[in-house]
Amino acid sequence: MVNQLKEFYYLHKNFKERAMKQLSSLFIMIQSILLFNCHNHGNPSPNFIIIMADDLGYGELSSYGSKSIQTPHIDRLAKEGLRFTDYHSNGAVCSPTRAALLTGQYQQRSGLEGVIYVKGETRQVGMETSTTTFAELLQAKGYATGIMGKWHLGYKKEYFPTRHGFDEFHGYVSGNVDYHTRYDNAGIYDWWHNEDSLVEEGYVTDLITGHGIDFIKKNRDRPFCLYLAHEAPHSPYQGRNDPGIRFPGKEFSYDGSVEDKNRAYKEMVEVMDEGIGRIMATLKELELDDNTLVFFCSDNGAVGKYGDNGKLRGTKTTLWEGGHRVPAIARWKGHIFPGTSDATVMSFDLAPTMIALSGGGTDHETTFDGINISPVLFGTATSFDRALVWRYRNQSAVRKDRWKLMVEEGDTLLFDLANDLSEKVNIVRQHPAVAKELAGVLGEWNKGVRGVVEQKTE
């Protein structure tokens, strides 16, 4: 009798716990749907701020496990928003990711599979003006559009941001500049306002933040889209008070002359974090906080020399997880519930998401390779059923669900990322059917992008 009573008690207890969990999930889902519908029908023009770090690795923020770098303002975004654990840059280097972000398509479609180098023939190429960007689509909807910081999609004026839908541009067009002198790696001065060269004193990270705040204030009474493309923590490694090292006609080190580069690197990330705090304070001050979606991410993984990709294998330029799995956070007060998402998301998903949240209705939506991720943002979905592809130099990778296939210099490798995030065990022989399926996806994808454009950046 005692045992029967115990059994009844535990059955009742488990039933009650399951019921409460189901009711809680149902409540969250209903609330999310109501918020989504309220937004779509009652408030069709939210503001967008995309903040992209440069070469920031998966393990470099406090909210992603860093013990050495303090990022309280980004951590607050993570606490108040949705922190992604499975977000990926489209490329393992700068230019490809930025092209995909802007177009919502695989970077190969715009001919930018590789980096547009500052020296040599690639200085003559860029993202063609015929390419459609989210800035152009939002501009057509009445949005003010601005980019502050790094462009890296063409050095000639015909490729400038102002030719791709941005009303305002403050920043540089190369891959990196001296944080104090603004000279690029070829020793050419590179700091612009729209299409005019601009001489301006200050630390690059602070200037990007300052121009971003000015843009927000200037466009507070209309919908706006601001793309804050930070240089930090990309080399040269320089803090606010470190000396400038790049000047015309003078030899210099790519990484900079600072002896303690680890100290400089840490400062660079923390100054960027400080600037993000200023951006968020401005939104609150102008009462724009509850109508602005802020999305923070990185363009690829850390280089590994001074950066930290956490437990991930590989670094920038590789298609191991450390090359493209990066931090990402979405925050929209009153619309996105705080939490963590393990949905697999890519850079090119941001363009279709912004277009959908701005009301949609553009013919260009059918050409996106990325998808609208707002169901995950609003809690009405937890994942997406699709395969994703990366290709760079002699490397290719395909991801579907937990499985990742890599083809590197003729070797075929398969990993179960759910149980082997560090990609230590190749299980291709144990799962030949999975490997065959993903190889087929890669083959079809290659056929789809081959012939569309020729790779012209490397």
Secondary structure as a PSIPRED ss2 file (coil, helix, strand):
# PSIPRED VFORMAT (PSIPRED V4.0)

   1 M C   1.000  0.000  0.000
   2 V H   0.000  1.000  0.000
   3 N H   0.000  1.000  0.000
   4 Q H   0.000  1.000  0.000
   5 L H   0.000  1.000  0.000
   6 K H   0.000  1.000  0.000
   7 E H   0.000  1.000  0.000
   8 F H   0.000  1.000  0.000
   9 Y H   0.000  1.000  0.000
  10 Y H   0.000  1.000  0.000
  11 L H   0.000  1.000  0.000
  12 H H   0.000  1.000  0.000
  13 K H   0.000  1.000  0.000
  14 N H   0.000  1.000  0.000
  15 F H   0.000  1.000  0.000
  16 K H   0.000  1.000  0.000
  17 E H   0.000  1.000  0.000
  18 R H   0.000  1.000  0.000
  19 A H   0.000  1.000  0.000
  20 M H   0.000  1.000  0.000
  21 K H   0.000  1.000  0.000
  22 Q H   0.000  1.000  0.000
  23 L H   0.000  1.000  0.000
  24 S H   0.000  1.000  0.000
  25 S H   0.000  1.000  0.000
  26 L H   0.000  1.000  0.000
  27 F H   0.000  1.000  0.000
  28 I H   0.000  1.000  0.000
  29 M H   0.000  1.000  0.000
  30 I H   0.000  1.000  0.000
  31 Q H   0.000  1.000  0.000
  32 S H   0.000  1.000  0.000
  33 I H   0.000  1.000  0.000
  34 L H   0.000  1.000  0.000
  35 L H   0.000  1.000  0.000
  36 F H   0.000  1.000  0.000
  37 N H   0.000  1.000  0.000
  38 C H   0.000  1.000  0.000
  39 H H   0.000  1.000  0.000
  40 N H   0.000  1.000  0.000
  41 H H   0.000  1.000  0.000
  42 G H   0.000  1.000  0.000
  43 N C   1.000  0.000  0.000
  44 P C   1.000  0.000  0.000
  45 S C   1.000  0.000  0.000
  46 P C   1.000  0.000  0.000
  47 N E   0.000  0.000  1.000
  48 F E   0.000  0.000  1.000
  49 I E   0.000  0.000  1.000
  50 I E   0.000  0.000  1.000
  51 I E   0.000  0.000  1.000
  52 M E   0.000  0.000  1.000
  53 A E   0.000  0.000  1.000
  54 D C   1.000  0.000  0.000
  55 D C   1.000  0.000  0.000
  56 L C   1.000  0.000  0.000
  57 G C   1.000  0.000  0.000
  58 Y C   1.000  0.000  0.000
  59 G C   1.000  0.000  0.000
  60 E C   1.000  0.000  0.000
  61 L C   1.000  0.000  0.000
  62 S H   0.000  1.000  0.000
  63 S H   0.000  1.000  0.000
  64 Y H   0.000  1.000  0.000
  65 G C   1.000  0.000  0.000
  66 S C   1.000  0.000  0.000
  67 K C   1.000  0.000  0.000
  68 S C   1.000  0.000  0.000
  69 I C   1.000  0.000  0.000
  70 Q C   1.000  0.000  0.000
  71 T C   1.000  0.000  0.000
  72 P H   0.000  1.000  0.000
  73 H H   0.000  1.000  0.000
  74 I H   0.000  1.000  0.000
  75 D H   0.000  1.000  0.000
  76 R H   0.000  1.000  0.000
  77 L H   0.000  1.000  0.000
  78 A H   0.000  1.000  0.000
  79 K H   0.000  1.000  0.000
  80 E H   0.000  1.000  0.000
  81 G C   1.000  0.000  0.000
  82 L E   0.000  0.000  1.000
  83 R E   0.000  0.000  1.000
  84 F E   0.000  0.000  1.000
  85 T C   1.000  0.000  0.000
  86 D C   1.000  0.000  0.000
  87 Y E   0.000  0.000  1.000
  88 H E   0.000  0.000  1.000
  89 S C   1.000  0.000  0.000
  90 N C   1.000  0.000  0.000
  91 G C   1.000  0.000  0.000
  92 A C   1.000  0.000  0.000
  93 V C   1.000  0.000  0.000
  94 C H   0.000  1.000  0.000
  95 S H   0.000  1.000  0.000
  96 P H   0.000  1.000  0.000
  97 T H   0.000  1.000  0.000
  98 R H   0.000  1.000  0.000
  99 A H   0.000  1.000  0.000
 100 A H   0.000  1.000  0.000
 101 L H   0.000  1.000  0.000
 102 L H   0.000  1.000  0.000
 103 T H   0.000  1.000  0.000
 104 G C   1.000  0.000  0.000
 105 Q C   1.000  0.000  0.000
 106 Y C   1.000  0.000  0.000
 107 Q H   0.000  1.000  0.000
 108 Q H   0.000  1.000  0.000
 109 R H   0.000  1.000  0.000
 110 S H   0.000  1.000  0.000
 111 G C   1.000  0.000  0.000
 112 L C   1.000  0.000  0.000
 113 E C   1.000  0.000  0.000
 114 G C   1.000  0.000  0.000
 115 V C   1.000  0.000  0.000
 116 I C   1.000  0.000  0.000
 117 Y C   1.000  0.000  0.000
 118 V C   1.000  0.000  0.000
 119 K C   1.000  0.000  0.000
 120 G C   1.000  0.000  0.000
 121 E H   0.000  1.000  0.000
 122 T H   0.000  1.000  0.000
 123 R H   0.000  1.000  0.000
 124 Q H   0.000  1.000  0.000
 125 V C   1.000  0.000  0.000
 126 G E   0.000  0.000  1.000
 127 M C   1.000  0.000  0.000
 128 E C   1.000  0.000  0.000
 129 T C   1.000  0.000  0.000
 130 S C   1.000  0.000  0.000
 131 T C   1.000  0.000  0.000
 132 T C   1.000  0.000  0.000
 133 T C   1.000  0.000  0.000
 134 F H   0.000  1.000  0.000
 135 A H   0.000  1.000  0.000
 136 E H   0.000  1.000  0.000
 137 L H   0.000  1.000  0.000
 138 L H   0.000  1.000  0.000
 139 Q H   0.000  1.000  0.000
 140 A H   0.000  1.000  0.000
 141 K C   1.000  0.000  0.000
 142 G C   1.000  0.000  0.000
 143 Y C   1.000  0.000  0.000
 144 A E   0.000  0.000  1.000
 145 T E   0.000  0.000  1.000
 146 G E   0.000  0.000  1.000
 147 I E   0.000  0.000  1.000
 148 M E   0.000  0.000  1.000
 149 G E   0.000  0.000  1.000
 150 K E   0.000  0.000  1.000
 151 W C   1.000  0.000  0.000
 152 H C   1.000  0.000  0.000
 153 L C   1.000  0.000  0.000
 154 G E   0.000  0.000  1.000
 155 Y C   1.000  0.000  0.000
 156 K C   1.000  0.000  0.000
 157 K H   0.000  1.000  0.000
 158 E H   0.000  1.000  0.000
 159 Y H   0.000  1.000  0.000
 160 F C   1.000  0.000  0.000
 161 P H   0.000  1.000  0.000
 162 T H   0.000  1.000  0.000
 163 R H   0.000  1.000  0.000
 164 H C   1.000  0.000  0.000
 165 G C   1.000  0.000  0.000
 166 F C   1.000  0.000  0.000
 167 D C   1.000  0.000  0.000
 168 E E   0.000  0.000  1.000
 169 F E   0.000  0.000  1.000
 170 H E   0.000  0.000  1.000
 171 G E   0.000  0.000  1.000
 172 Y E   0.000  0.000  1.000
 173 V C   1.000  0.000  0.000
 174 S C   1.000  0.000  0.000
 175 G C   1.000  0.000  0.000
 176 N C   1.000  0.000  0.000
 177 V E   0.000  0.000  1.000
 178 D C   1.000  0.000  0.000
 179 Y C   1.000  0.000  0.000
 180 H C   1.000  0.000  0.000
 181 T C   1.000  0.000  0.000
 182 R C   1.000  0.000  0.000
 183 Y E   0.000  0.000  1.000
 184 D E   0.000  0.000  1.000
 185 N C   1.000  0.000  0.000
 186 A C   1.000  0.000  0.000
 187 G C   1.000  0.000  0.000
 188 I C   1.000  0.000  0.000
 189 Y E   0.000  0.000  1.000
 190 D C   1.000  0.000  0.000
 191 W C   1.000  0.000  0.000
 192 W E   0.000  0.000  1.000
 193 H E   0.000  0.000  1.000
 194 N C   1.000  0.000  0.000
 195 E C   1.000  0.000  0.000
 196 D E   0.000  0.000  1.000
 197 S E   0.000  0.000  1.000
 198 L C   1.000  0.000  0.000
 199 V C   1.000  0.000  0.000
 200 E C   1.000  0.000  0.000
 201 E C   1.000  0.000  0.000
 202 G C   1.000  0.000  0.000
 203 Y C   1.000  0.000  0.000
 204 V H   0.000  1.000  0.000
 205 T H   0.000  1.000  0.000
 206 D H   0.000  1.000  0.000
 207 L H   0.000  1.000  0.000
 208 I H   0.000  1.000  0.000
 209 T H   0.000  1.000  0.000
 210 G H   0.000  1.000  0.000
 211 H H   0.000  1.000  0.000
 212 G H   0.000  1.000  0.000
 213 I H   0.000  1.000  0.000
 214 D H   0.000  1.000  0.000
 215 F H   0.000  1.000  0.000
 216 I H   0.000  1.000  0.000
 217 K H   0.000  1.000  0.000
 218 K H   0.000  1.000  0.000
 219 N C   1.000  0.000  0.000
 220 R C   1.000  0.000  0.000
 221 D C   1.000  0.000  0.000
 222 R C   1.000  0.000  0.000
 223 P C   1.000  0.000  0.000
 224 F E   0.000  0.000  1.000
 225 C E   0.000  0.000  1.000
 226 L E   0.000  0.000  1.000
 227 Y E   0.000  0.000  1.000
 228 L E   0.000  0.000  1.000
 229 A E   0.000  0.000  1.000
 230 H C   1.000  0.000  0.000
 231 E C   1.000  0.000  0.000
 232 A C   1.000  0.000  0.000
 233 P C   1.000  0.000  0.000
 234 H C   1.000  0.000  0.000
 235 S C   1.000  0.000  0.000
 236 P C   1.000  0.000  0.000
 237 Y C   1.000  0.000  0.000
 238 Q C   1.000  0.000  0.000
 239 G C   1.000  0.000  0.000
 240 R C   1.000  0.000  0.000
 241 N C   1.000  0.000  0.000
 242 D C   1.000  0.000  0.000
 243 P C   1.000  0.000  0.000
 244 G C   1.000  0.000  0.000
 245 I C   1.000  0.000  0.000
 246 R C   1.000  0.000  0.000
 247 F C   1.000  0.000  0.000
 248 P C   1.000  0.000  0.000
 249 G C   1.000  0.000  0.000
 250 K C   1.000  0.000  0.000
 251 E C   1.000  0.000  0.000
 252 F C   1.000  0.000  0.000
 253 S C   1.000  0.000  0.000
 254 Y C   1.000  0.000  0.000
 255 D C   1.000  0.000  0.000
 256 G C   1.000  0.000  0.000
 257 S C   1.000  0.000  0.000
 258 V C   1.000  0.000  0.000
 259 E C   1.000  0.000  0.000
 260 D C   1.000  0.000  0.000
 261 K H   0.000  1.000  0.000
 262 N H   0.000  1.000  0.000
 263 R H   0.000  1.000  0.000
 264 A H   0.000  1.000  0.000
 265 Y H   0.000  1.000  0.000
 266 K H   0.000  1.000  0.000
 267 E H   0.000  1.000  0.000
 268 M H   0.000  1.000  0.000
 269 V H   0.000  1.000  0.000
 270 E H   0.000  1.000  0.000
 271 V H   0.000  1.000  0.000
 272 M H   0.000  1.000  0.000
 273 D H   0.000  1.000  0.000
 274 E H   0.000  1.000  0.000
 275 G H   0.000  1.000  0.000
 276 I H   0.000  1.000  0.000
 277 G H   0.000  1.000  0.000
 278 R H   0.000  1.000  0.000
 279 I H   0.000  1.000  0.000
 280 M H   0.000  1.000  0.000
 281 A H   0.000  1.000  0.000
 282 T H   0.000  1.000  0.000
 283 L H   0.000  1.000  0.000
 284 K H   0.000  1.000  0.000
 285 E H   0.000  1.000  0.000
 286 L C   1.000  0.000  0.000
 287 E C   1.000  0.000  0.000
 288 L C   1.000  0.000  0.000
 289 D H   0.000  1.000  0.000
 290 D H   0.000  1.000  0.000
 291 N H   0.000  1.000  0.000
 292 T E   0.000  0.000  1.000
 293 L E   0.000  0.000  1.000
 294 V E   0.000  0.000  1.000
 295 F E   0.000  0.000  1.000
 296 F E   0.000  0.000  1.000
 297 C E   0.000  0.000  1.000
 298 S E   0.000  0.000  1.000
 299 D C   1.000  0.000  0.000
 300 N C   1.000  0.000  0.000
 301 G C   1.000  0.000  0.000
 302 A C   1.000  0.000  0.000
 303 V C   1.000  0.000  0.000
 304 G C   1.000  0.000  0.000
 305 K C   1.000  0.000  0.000
 306 Y C   1.000  0.000  0.000
 307 G C   1.000  0.000  0.000
 308 D C   1.000  0.000  0.000
 309 N C   1.000  0.000  0.000
 310 G C   1.000  0.000  0.000
 311 K C   1.000  0.000  0.000
 312 L C   1.000  0.000  0.000
 313 R C   1.000  0.000  0.000
 314 G C   1.000  0.000  0.000
 315 T C   1.000  0.000  0.000
 316 K C   1.000  0.000  0.000
 317 T C   1.000  0.000  0.000
 318 T C   1.000  0.000  0.000
 319 L C   1.000  0.000  0.000
 320 W C   1.000  0.000  0.000
 321 E H   0.000  1.000  0.000
 322 G H   0.000  1.000  0.000
 323 G H   0.000  1.000  0.000
 324 H H   0.000  1.000  0.000
 325 R E   0.000  0.000  1.000
 326 V C   1.000  0.000  0.000
 327 P C   1.000  0.000  0.000
 328 A E   0.000  0.000  1.000
 329 I E   0.000  0.000  1.000
 330 A E   0.000  0.000  1.000
 331 R E   0.000  0.000  1.000
 332 W C   1.000  0.000  0.000
 333 K C   1.000  0.000  0.000
 334 G C   1.000  0.000  0.000
 335 H C   1.000  0.000  0.000
 336 I C   1.000  0.000  0.000
 337 F C   1.000  0.000  0.000
 338 P C   1.000  0.000  0.000
 339 G E   0.000  0.000  1.000
 340 T E   0.000  0.000  1.000
 341 S E   0.000  0.000  1.000
 342 D C   1.000  0.000  0.000
 343 A C   1.000  0.000  0.000
 344 T C   1.000  0.000  0.000
 345 V E   0.000  0.000  1.000
 346 M E   0.000  0.000  1.000
 347 S H   0.000  1.000  0.000
 348 F H   0.000  1.000  0.000
 349 D H   0.000  1.000  0.000
 350 L H   0.000  1.000  0.000
 351 A H   0.000  1.000  0.000
 352 P H   0.000  1.000  0.000
 353 T H   0.000  1.000  0.000
 354 M H   0.000  1.000  0.000
 355 I H   0.000  1.000  0.000
 356 A H   0.000  1.000  0.000
 357 L H   0.000  1.000  0.000
 358 S C   1.000  0.000  0.000
 359 G C   1.000  0.000  0.000
 360 G C   1.000  0.000  0.000
 361 G C   1.000  0.000  0.000
 362 T C   1.000  0.000  0.000
 363 D H   0.000  1.000  0.000
 364 H H   0.000  1.000  0.000
 365 E H   0.000  1.000  0.000
 366 T H   0.000  1.000  0.000
 367 T H   0.000  1.000  0.000
 368 F C   1.000  0.000  0.000
 369 D C   1.000  0.000  0.000
 370 G C   1.000  0.000  0.000
 371 I C   1.000  0.000  0.000
 372 N C   1.000  0.000  0.000
 373 I C   1.000  0.000  0.000
 374 S H   0.000  1.000  0.000
 375 P H   0.000  1.000  0.000
 376 V H   0.000  1.000  0.000
 377 L H   0.000  1.000  0.000
 378 F C   1.000  0.000  0.000
 379 G C   1.000  0.000  0.000
 380 T C   1.000  0.000  0.000
 381 A C   1.000  0.000  0.000
 382 T C   1.000  0.000  0.000
 383 S C   1.000  0.000  0.000
 384 F C   1.000  0.000  0.000
 385 D C   1.000  0.000  0.000
 386 R C   1.000  0.000  0.000
 387 A E   0.000  0.000  1.000
 388 L E   0.000  0.000  1.000
 389 V E   0.000  0.000  1.000
 390 W E   0.000  0.000  1.000
 391 R E   0.000  0.000  1.000
 392 Y E   0.000  0.000  1.000
 393 R C   1.000  0.000  0.000
 394 N C   1.000  0.000  0.000
 395 Q E   0.000  0.000  1.000
 396 S E   0.000  0.000  1.000
 397 A E   0.000  0.000  1.000
 398 V E   0.000  0.000  1.000
 399 R E   0.000  0.000  1.000
 400 K E   0.000  0.000  1.000
 401 D C   1.000  0.000  0.000
 402 R C   1.000  0.000  0.000
 403 W E   0.000  0.000  1.000
 404 K E   0.000  0.000  1.000
 405 L E   0.000  0.000  1.000
 406 M E   0.000  0.000  1.000
 407 V E   0.000  0.000  1.000
 408 E E   0.000  0.000  1.000
 409 E C   1.000  0.000  0.000
 410 G C   1.000  0.000  0.000
 411 D E   0.000  0.000  1.000
 412 T E   0.000  0.000  1.000
 413 L E   0.000  0.000  1.000
 414 L E   0.000  0.000  1.000
 415 F E   0.000  0.000  1.000
 416 D E   0.000  0.000  1.000
 417 L C   1.000  0.000  0.000
 418 A C   1.000  0.000  0.000
 419 N C   1.000  0.000  0.000
 420 D C   1.000  0.000  0.000
 421 L C   1.000  0.000  0.000
 422 S C   1.000  0.000  0.000
 423 E C   1.000  0.000  0.000
 424 K C   1.000  0.000  0.000
 425 V C   1.000  0.000  0.000
 426 N C   1.000  0.000  0.000
 427 I C   1.000  0.000  0.000
 428 V C   1.000  0.000  0.000
 429 R C   1.000  0.000  0.000
 430 Q C   1.000  0.000  0.000
 431 H C   1.000  0.000  0.000
 432 P H   0.000  1.000  0.000
 433 A H   0.000  1.000  0.000
 434 V H   0.000  1.000  0.000
 435 A H   0.000  1.000  0.000
 436 K H   0.000  1.000  0.000
 437 E H   0.000  1.000  0.000
 438 L H   0.000  1.000  0.000
 439 A H   0.000  1.000  0.000
 440 G H   0.000  1.000  0.000
 441 V H   0.000  1.000  0.000
 442 L H   0.000  1.000  0.000
 443 G H   0.000  1.000  0.000
 444 E H   0.000  1.000  0.000
 445 W H   0.000  1.000  0.000
 446 N H   0.000  1.000  0.000
 447 K H   0.000  1.000  0.000
 448 G H   0.000  1.000  0.000
 449 V H   0.000  1.000  0.000
 450 R E   0.000  0.000  1.000
 451 G C   1.000  0.000  0.000
 452 V C   1.000  0.000  0.000
 453 V E   0.000  0.000  1.000
 454 E C   1.000  0.000  0.000
 455 Q C   1.000  0.000  0.000
 456 K C   1.000  0.000  0.000
 457 T C   1.000  0.000  0.000
 458 E C   1.000  0.000  0.000
